[in-house]
Amino acid sequence: MPNLKRMQPRIILNSTQLNLTVTRLCHQLIEQHRSFEDSCIIGVQPRGVFLADRIYAKLCSILGKQDIDYGKLDITFYRDDFRIKGKPMIADETDIPFSIENRNVILVDDVLYTGRTIRSALDAMLDYGRPADVELLVLVDRRLHRHLPIQAKYVGRVIDSVTSEKVKVDWKETDGKDAVWMIEDKD
């Protein structure tokens, strides 16, 4: 029997690095969107919302304002694997209390991998209006495995990985700590 070496989890971003990355991303957004009058932020449920919450809070703090439009988008019923998954998928809440019609939308997710989640988010978002522009912000871009021609404009960290690896983002709110890991994909 061959001796298969298991990949040890390795940290990509620790808590301090993650916080600095969020701050950098916010400053990049401010350079492009200034007052955010014509722009809004939409976090993709479930895990992109944790990053979007932080982006929103940090922007409000930096700009000294609380009137940036921020929403949360569930994509469960727009996924192309909705009926393929082994267990029933449970939808999260969509909360977009403003119109995105002719607005600049900053779509936020934690990891960009194949692009299928973002394609689903774009489909779901169109039910709430036709934006003037959509920009993608992600914490981690796994650039080598795209199935669809989707690219992020704002990226925290770019990672080259093999298909047997998985990026896991731990959030203090659900996992007890902030960290981004590269782990072995057991699926």
C-alpha positions, 0 to 999 in steps of 0.5 A, a space after each residue: 500500500 503506497 504511503 500517501 502524504 496528507 497535505 498539512 493545512 497552511 495559513 494564507 492570512 492570519 487575523 492581522 493580515 485579514 484585517 489589513 487586507 479588508 482595510 486595503 480593499 476599502 481604500 481601493 473602493 474609496 478611490 473608485 467610488 468616492 462618496 458612494 452616492 451612485 454605488 451600493 454594496 451587496 454581499 453574497 450569502 452565506 459566507 460573502 456576507 461576513 466580508 461584506 459586513 466588514 467592508 461596509 463597517 470599515 467604509 462607514 468608519 473611514 468615511 464617517 458616514 452611515 448612508 452607504 447602501 448595503 444589501 445581502 443576496 441569497 443565490 440558492 435557487 439560482 445555482 446550477 447545482 441546486 438539484 444535484 446536491 446530495 442534501 437539501 439546500 437551505 436558503 438564506 435571507 435576501 435583504 436589498 432595501 434599495 433599488 439597484 437600477 442604474 447603480 454601481 453594484 459592488 458584489 462581495 464574496 469570500 472566495 472566487 473559484 470556478 465563477 459559478 457562484 458569481 454567475 448565480 449572484 448576477 442572475 439573482 441580482 437582476 431580479 432587483 433591477 438593472 445596474 449600471 455597472 457591477 464590480 466584484 470584490 473577493 477576499 481570495 481569488 483562486 485564479 487557475 480553476 475558472 469555469 466561467 469568464 468571471 474576474 474580480 476587480 478588487 482582490 485581497 489575495 491571489 492563490 495558485 492551487 491545485 484541485 485537490 486543495 481547498 481555501 477555507 475562510 474562518 470568520 470570528 462570527 461563526 468559527 471563533 477566529 479570523 483566518 484563511 487556510 489552504 486545506 486538503 479537499 476531501 470531496 
